[in-house]
Amino acid sequence: MALTPDDVVTKQFQHVRFKDGFDPDEVDDFLDEIVIEWRKALEENAELKAKLAAYESGEAAAAPVVAEAPAPVAAPVVEAAPAAEAAPSGSATATAGIIELAQRLHDEHVAEGEAKRNQLIADAENEVNRIRSEAEAKQREETARHERERNTLEARITELRNFERDYRTQLRSYIEGQLRDLDEKSASTDSTPVSAIGL
């Protein structure tokens, strides 16, 4: 199917996520200019085709005249044919130029879109690496803090166990001392006569 100016006017492009892209109004204005030039080229092409058809039909009618006077008529036919052929090729060149320009713009947009996509992917990967390194650093810091707290608690537990052992030893010594004193008092009381106590 041949591409027409109406195809350019009615073409709808999908929006791309996470991409700013070009200013849609500027792109629309430029496409409008392309459509205007394209329509002019098509009108010129149609006009030249009509002239060529008219010329060819005039040539068929003038064929008997050519037989009578071949020299004067042959020269204009030779000159008119290249002119008729040159005009459509100029129009085709203009159309080809417009299509080439549109293709170049398309390629630039695609290349820019791919570059933007690659940039977004690279940015996302950098962000992932940054977040991962921050998380790893935080994990190392938390692990070190927990290790310090564990060492502090273990030292405190050791200190409390030593305190308990010393306290038990002192308590045992104290109780044993009290028991000895009690035994000594009890022994001295047993050896004292009842008369000395005052009974």
TARA-V586494 format. One line per field, one symbol per residue. phi: phi as a letter, one per 20 degrees, with the letter a starting at -180 (. if undefined). burial: 1 if it has 9 or more other ideal C-beta (glycine too) atoms within 8 Angstrom, else 0. A space follows every 50 residues. Layout:
BEGIN
phi: ???
burial: ???
END
This chain:
BEGIN
phi: .fedgffffefddffdflbfmefgffffffffffffffffffffffffff fffffffffffegfffffcfffffffffffffffffffffffffffffff fffffgffffffffffffffffffffffffffffffffffffffffffff ffffffffffffffffffffffffffffffffffffffffeefffffoe
burial: 00001001100000000010000000100111011011101101100110 11001000100100010000001100100100010011001101100110 11001000100010011001000000000000000000000000000000 0000000000000000000000000000000000000000000000000
END
